[in-house]
Amino acid sequence: MSVDTYAQKANLSAYRKIESKGVEILVAKTLSAQAQMVRLDLKKFLFWKWLSVTALLAGHET
């Protein structure tokens, strides 16, 4: 996983753009094609931030 706040000149053809709550999220097309659900969680403590991604692949229980 990578996080970038400046992707103006990057080649984004391998990603699918999803907007949620005013935030644009880039998900790899291979993941979005195979995933039934993708969940992003952001946790903050003071000035630290943690971003976690959970993906449920199609055809899998967990």
PyRosetta script that sets phi, psi and omega in degrees:
from pyrosetta import init, pose_from_sequence

init()
pose = pose_from_sequence("MSVDTYAQKANLSAYRKIESKGVEILVAKTLSAQAQMVRLDLKKFLFWKWLSVTALLAGHET")
pose.set_psi(1, 143.5)
pose.set_omega(1, 174.9)
pose.set_phi(2, -136.8)
pose.set_psi(2, 149.0)
pose.set_omega(2, 180.0)
pose.set_phi(3, -123.4)
pose.set_psi(3, 129.8)
pose.set_omega(3, 179.8)
pose.set_phi(4, -140.8)
pose.set_psi(4, 130.5)
pose.set_omega(4, 179.9)
pose.set_phi(5, -95.3)
pose.set_psi(5, -4.5)
pose.set_omega(5, 178.8)
pose.set_phi(6, -133.9)
pose.set_psi(6, 101.8)
pose.set_omega(6, -177.9)
pose.set_phi(7, -123.5)
pose.set_psi(7, 33.8)
pose.set_omega(7, -175.3)
pose.set_phi(8, -63.1)
pose.set_psi(8, -43.3)
pose.set_omega(8, -174.4)
pose.set_phi(9, -102.7)
pose.set_psi(9, 5.3)
pose.set_omega(9, -177.8)
pose.set_phi(10, -78.8)
pose.set_psi(10, 151.0)
pose.set_omega(10, 175.4)
pose.set_phi(11, -81.4)
pose.set_psi(11, 109.7)
pose.set_omega(11, -175.7)
pose.set_phi(12, -102.9)
pose.set_psi(12, 17.2)
pose.set_omega(12, -176.7)
pose.set_phi(13, -67.2)
pose.set_psi(13, -21.3)
pose.set_omega(13, -179.7)
pose.set_phi(14, -87.1)
pose.set_psi(14, 3.1)
pose.set_omega(14, -175.5)
pose.set_phi(15, -121.3)
pose.set_psi(15, 153.6)
pose.set_omega(15, 173.3)
pose.set_phi(16, -106.1)
pose.set_psi(16, 131.0)
pose.set_omega(16, -179.3)
pose.set_phi(17, -89.0)
pose.set_psi(17, 128.8)
pose.set_omega(17, 177.0)
pose.set_phi(18, -127.9)
pose.set_psi(18, 133.1)
pose.set_omega(18, 178.9)
pose.set_phi(19, -111.0)
pose.set_psi(19, 132.4)
pose.set_omega(19, -179.9)
pose.set_phi(20, -145.1)
pose.set_psi(20, 123.2)
pose.set_omega(20, 177.2)
pose.set_phi(21, 53.8)
pose.set_psi(21, 40.7)
pose.set_omega(21, 176.8)
pose.set_phi(22, 80.4)
pose.set_psi(22, 6.4)
pose.set_omega(22, -179.7)
pose.set_phi(23, -115.1)
pose.set_psi(23, 131.2)
pose.set_omega(23, 176.9)
pose.set_phi(24, -91.6)
pose.set_psi(24, 125.2)
pose.set_omega(24, -176.9)
pose.set_phi(25, -115.8)
pose.set_psi(25, 133.1)
pose.set_omega(25, 177.2)
pose.set_phi(26, -103.5)
pose.set_psi(26, 121.3)
pose.set_omega(26, -179.9)
pose.set_phi(27, -117.1)
pose.set_psi(27, 133.4)
pose.set_omega(27, 178.7)
pose.set_phi(28, -56.9)
pose.set_psi(28, 136.8)
pose.set_omega(28, -178.0)
pose.set_phi(29, -60.8)
pose.set_psi(29, -34.0)
pose.set_omega(29, 179.0)
pose.set_phi(30, -66.2)
pose.set_psi(30, -36.8)
pose.set_omega(30, 177.8)
pose.set_phi(31, -72.0)
pose.set_psi(31, -44.0)
pose.set_omega(31, -177.9)
pose.set_phi(32, -67.2)
pose.set_psi(32, -27.2)
pose.set_omega(32, 178.7)
pose.set_phi(33, -75.3)
pose.set_psi(33, -28.5)
pose.set_omega(33, -176.3)
pose.set_phi(34, -103.3)
pose.set_psi(34, -10.5)
pose.set_omega(34, -175.3)
pose.set_phi(35, -93.2)
pose.set_psi(35, 136.8)
pose.set_omega(35, 174.0)
pose.set_phi(36, -83.9)
pose.set_psi(36, -32.6)
pose.set_omega(36, -178.4)
pose.set_phi(37, -153.6)
pose.set_psi(37, 138.6)
pose.set_omega(37, 174.0)
pose.set_phi(38, -126.5)
pose.set_psi(38, 125.5)
pose.set_omega(38, -179.0)
pose.set_phi(39, -119.4)
pose.set_psi(39, 132.2)
pose.set_omega(39, 176.2)
pose.set_phi(40, -111.2)
pose.set_psi(40, 132.2)
pose.set_omega(40, 177.4)
pose.set_phi(41, -124.4)
pose.set_psi(41, 132.8)
pose.set_omega(41, 176.9)
pose.set_phi(42, -118.8)
pose.set_psi(42, 125.5)
pose.set_omega(42, 177.4)
pose.set_phi(43, -120.3)
pose.set_psi(43, 141.5)
pose.set_omega(43, -179.3)
pose.set_phi(44, -127.1)
pose.set_psi(44, 142.7)
pose.set_omega(44, 172.4)
pose.set_phi(45, -145.1)
pose.set_psi(45, 115.5)
pose.set_omega(45, -173.9)
pose.set_phi(46, 53.5)
pose.set_psi(46, -114.0)
pose.set_omega(46, -179.7)
pose.set_phi(47, -106.9)
pose.set_psi(47, 6.8)
pose.set_omega(47, 175.8)
pose.set_phi(48, -91.6)
pose.set_psi(48, 145.0)
pose.set_omega(48, 176.6)
pose.set_phi(49, -134.0)
pose.set_psi(49, 138.6)
pose.set_omega(49, 177.4)
pose.set_phi(50, -120.9)
pose.set_psi(50, 131.5)
pose.set_omega(50, 176.8)
pose.set_phi(51, -116.2)
pose.set_psi(51, 125.3)
pose.set_omega(51, 177.5)
pose.set_phi(52, -123.8)
pose.set_psi(52, 145.4)
pose.set_omega(52, -178.8)
pose.set_phi(53, -121.2)
pose.set_psi(53, 129.7)
pose.set_omega(53, 176.0)
pose.set_phi(54, -122.8)
pose.set_psi(54, 126.2)
pose.set_omega(54, -179.9)
pose.set_phi(55, -120.9)
pose.set_psi(55, 133.3)
pose.set_omega(55, 175.2)
pose.set_phi(56, -104.7)
pose.set_psi(56, 112.3)
pose.set_omega(56, -178.4)
pose.set_phi(57, -76.1)
pose.set_psi(57, 145.4)
pose.set_omega(57, -179.7)
pose.set_phi(58, -62.8)
pose.set_psi(58, 132.1)
pose.set_omega(58, 179.2)
pose.set_phi(59, 90.5)
pose.set_psi(59, 1.7)
pose.set_omega(59, 179.2)
pose.set_phi(60, -115.4)
pose.set_psi(60, 146.7)
pose.set_omega(60, -178.9)
pose.set_phi(61, -80.8)
pose.set_psi(61, -40.3)
pose.set_omega(61, -176.3)
pose.set_phi(62, -117.1)
pose.dump_pdb("model.pdb")
